[in-house]
Amino acid sequence: CPYNIPIVVSGARGRNMTRLLPLFLVCVFVAMAVSKPADKDNPRKRAQWKPKLSDVDHEVDGQHNFDYDHEAFLGKEEAKSFSELSPEESKEKLRIIVKKIDKDNDGFVLEQELKDWVDYVHKKYLWGDADDRWKEYNQDNDTKLTWSEYVTSSYGVKTVKEAEERPAYIDGLRRDKRRWEKADENEDTSLSLEEFLAYQHPEEFSHMKDTYIEDSMETMDKDKDGFVSVDEYIADMYPPEDREKDEEEPDWVKTEREQFGQYRDLNKDGKLDKKEVIDMLVPDDYDRADAEAQHLMYHADTNKDGKLSEDEIIGQYAIFVSSQATDYGEALTRHDEF
């Protein structure tokens, strides 16, 4: 077991089974919430193909955002729990984590060990997220989730037919059904927990890639002309209801418009075709976990020897974890998993 931590996954309400950590190392996952009808067309729920390690941006107004590093290194919930700790408490908990990361127990954390840890934290979150949804939808408390169970629970209806008869649900049902059939690898019309994970996080599985791209393209391409205009691109992140609340367009939106023209629109025709959308969502040569490990190593490796001592990590603890001193003292529920 890479980190010697057993993870309990509930296959159904009231019945738990213990999965050891190697299960997390089978595939690479990232968050894409499967939500109730109100969220089905919410583009903010659409995730990147490569691991998006945090819901917050790595840079805000050109400034580095340590909240991204905290969530990538600890996981979202654990990062929140650290924010109520004093600097001393935060450092002590960080020392415990450092010992877990140092797999060969040589007293140093190598870049690969750091990357493995970031991967582990992210995958752990995804399994927990899938398990929570599984328990919500699996009405029979068995080892399979049926399409009927999913639709009635997710859409808040009594039958699949009722959902199919509601015009507002037609597009969402069509996309969900297409993704469901792709995730159902053994073609038994139901999903196991592992298949459900692929359904919920299609951007993480190679066999789900085409469906993920198709869903994303359809979500962004509002006028159905086969392209994504700059306005559709912005609306995907900055919906009309948010625009109505703001007196003027935020700086981050202006930056996204510039990004669209400079880096997204590769042929400079003012719109994104399917290939450009694929290049945006499925970058071939970028691993966010690897990039985050390199980033943390660069900032914490003060003597530039290519490895991190415990003292170096603790000396730069504000990069790795939050505390009452590094955050705003937000009072949140405390977790003691580590």
FENQUI-V476122 format. One record per residue. PSI is psi in whole degrees, -180 to 180 (NA if undefined). OMEGA is omega in radians with two decimals (none if undefined). Layout:
# FENQUI-V476122
psi->{PSI PSI}
omega->{OMEGA OMEGA}
This chain:
# FENQUI-V476122
psi->{116 -41 10 38 111 139 128 122 125 114 -24 163 129 -6 112 148 145 126 125 163 -32 -27 -32 -17 9 -45 173 130 165 160 126 103 135 119 174 167 -37 -24 -4 -35 17 107 -18 -19 -13 128 170 156 -51 155 122 108 -11 153 -13 160 149 -26 142 118 41 0 142 136 106 -19 -34 -48 -40 -46 -36 -37 -35 -26 153 -50 -42 -33 -38 -41 -34 -25 -14 1 153 161 -38 -45 -41 -42 -39 -43 -35 -37 -38 -43 -41 -41 -32 -35 -36 82 -32 4 39 5 4 153 118 164 -39 -38 -37 -43 -43 -38 -45 -41 -46 -48 -42 -43 -36 -43 -43 -41 -39 -40 -45 -40 -41 -44 -40 -47 -32 -39 -27 86 -28 -4 39 -164 5 145 121 160 -39 -45 -44 -49 -47 -37 -42 -39 -6 39 170 -29 161 -40 -39 -41 -41 -24 -4 115 -36 -18 -6 -53 -43 -43 -41 -46 -41 -42 -42 -43 -38 -48 -33 -38 -26 78 -33 3 41 10 -8 164 135 174 -42 -41 -36 -34 -42 -36 -45 -31 64 -26 -5 -9 132 -36 -10 -2 -50 -41 -41 -46 -44 -44 -44 -43 -45 -37 -42 -37 80 -36 3 40 5 4 164 112 170 -36 -38 -38 -45 -42 -26 -28 -22 77 161 -38 -30 -36 -37 -27 -25 135 -35 161 127 158 -36 -29 -41 -39 -39 -36 -41 -41 -39 -50 -36 -38 -25 -46 82 -35 4 41 9 7 163 127 -179 -40 -40 -34 -41 -45 -33 -44 -28 66 134 -31 29 122 111 -36 -41 -42 -39 -40 -43 -40 -47 -41 -43 -43 -29 -22 79 -31 3 45 7 11 159 127 164 -39 -37 -43 -45 -36 -25 34 -30 -22 -39 -40 164 170 -180 -26 -36 -22 -151 21 26 127 113 161 136 137 146 31 -39 NA}
omega->{-3.01 3.14 3.04 3.14 3.08 -3.13 3.13 3.11 -3.11 3.11 3.10 -3.12 3.05 3.14 -3.10 3.00 -3.08 3.07 3.09 -2.98 -3.12 3.10 -3.13 -3.02 -3.13 -3.07 3.07 -3.03 3.01 -2.92 2.95 -2.99 2.95 -2.90 3.12 -3.01 -3.10 -3.10 -2.96 3.14 3.10 -3.06 3.13 3.12 -3.09 -3.06 3.08 3.12 3.07 -3.04 3.00 -2.90 -3.12 3.08 -3.14 -3.14 3.12 3.06 3.08 -3.11 3.09 -3.12 3.13 -3.11 -3.10 3.11 3.10 -3.13 -3.13 -3.12 3.12 -3.07 -3.04 -2.91 -3.01 -3.07 -3.13 3.08 3.10 -3.09 3.13 -3.04 3.11 -3.13 2.98 3.08 -3.13 3.12 -3.14 3.14 -3.14 3.11 3.11 3.11 3.11 -3.14 -3.13 3.13 3.09 -3.13 -3.11 -3.00 -3.13 3.05 3.12 3.11 3.14 3.07 3.11 -3.12 3.14 3.09 3.10 3.10 3.13 -3.14 3.13 3.08 -3.12 -3.12 -3.11 -3.13 3.11 3.09 -3.06 3.09 3.10 3.12 3.13 3.14 3.11 3.12 3.13 -3.13 3.13 -3.04 -3.00 -3.02 -3.10 -3.14 3.13 -3.05 -3.14 3.06 -3.12 3.09 3.13 3.11 -3.11 -3.07 -3.10 3.13 -3.06 -3.08 3.10 3.13 -3.12 -3.13 3.07 -3.13 3.12 3.11 -3.12 -3.11 3.13 -3.10 -3.08 -3.08 -2.99 -3.10 3.14 3.11 -3.14 3.13 3.14 -3.12 3.12 3.14 3.12 -3.11 3.11 3.14 -3.09 -3.01 3.14 3.02 3.08 3.09 3.08 3.13 2.95 3.12 3.13 3.10 3.11 3.08 3.09 3.09 -3.07 -3.12 -3.05 -3.12 -3.10 -3.01 -3.08 -3.11 3.11 -3.00 -3.08 3.12 3.12 3.13 -3.13 3.11 -3.11 3.14 -3.14 -3.13 -3.11 -3.05 -3.04 -3.10 3.03 3.10 3.11 3.14 3.07 3.12 3.13 3.11 3.08 3.10 3.13 -3.13 3.11 -3.12 -3.02 -3.03 -3.09 -3.10 3.08 3.13 -3.12 -3.11 -3.06 3.12 3.07 -3.07 -3.13 -3.13 -3.11 3.09 3.09 3.11 3.12 3.08 3.10 3.11 3.13 -3.09 -3.04 -2.97 -3.11 -3.09 -2.99 -3.13 3.02 3.09 3.07 -3.13 3.12 3.01 -3.04 -3.14 3.13 3.06 3.10 3.13 3.14 -3.04 -3.04 3.12 -3.03 -2.92 -3.10 3.12 -3.06 3.12 3.11 3.13 3.13 3.10 3.11 -3.13 3.14 3.13 -3.12 -3.07 -3.04 -3.09 -3.00 3.13 3.03 3.09 3.07 3.09 -3.08 2.99 3.10 -3.13 3.11 -3.14 3.12 3.12 3.11 -2.99 -3.10 3.07 -3.02 -3.06 3.12 3.05 3.09 -3.14 -3.08 3.06 -3.08 3.10 -3.11 -3.13 -3.10 3.13 -3.04 3.11 -3.09 -3.06 -3.10 none}
